[in-house]
Amino acid sequence: MFKDEKTKKKNLRTALGLIAFIVFLFIFTLYNVGVFDRPL
């Protein structure tokens, strides 16, 4: 495993992207359900 540092950085970026996507989906779903009164 010579590319351990590069793999770790890529995994971190992928994890951050997934977390951001999940948070976006969560907020978008709450908006669609009508929890917030403000429209998008």
C-alpha positions in Angstrom: 0.0 0.0 0.0 2.1 2.8 -1.3 -0.8 5.1 -2.1 -2.2 5.0 1.4 -2.2 8.8 1.9 -3.9 9.4 -1.4 -6.5 6.8 -0.7 -7.2 8.2 2.8 -7.7 11.7 1.3 -10.1 10.3 -1.4 -12.1 8.4 1.2 -12.4 11.5 3.4 -13.6 13.5 0.4 -16.1 10.8 -0.5 -17.4 10.6 3.1 -17.8 14.4 3.3 -19.6 14.4 0.0 -22.0 11.7 1.2 -22.7 13.4 4.5 -23.4 16.7 2.7 -25.7 14.9 0.2 -27.6 13.2 3.1 -28.0 16.5 4.9 -29.2 18.1 1.7 -31.8 15.4 1.1 -32.9 15.6 4.7 -33.5 19.4 4.5 -35.1 19.0 1.1 -37.5 16.4 2.4 -38.5 18.5 5.4 -39.2 21.4 3.0 -41.4 19.2 0.8 -43.3 17.7 3.8 -44.0 21.3 5.0 -42.2 21.4 8.3 -40.9 24.9 7.4 -43.3 27.6 6.3 -40.8 29.2 4.0 -41.0 28.0 0.4 -37.8 27.0 -1.4 
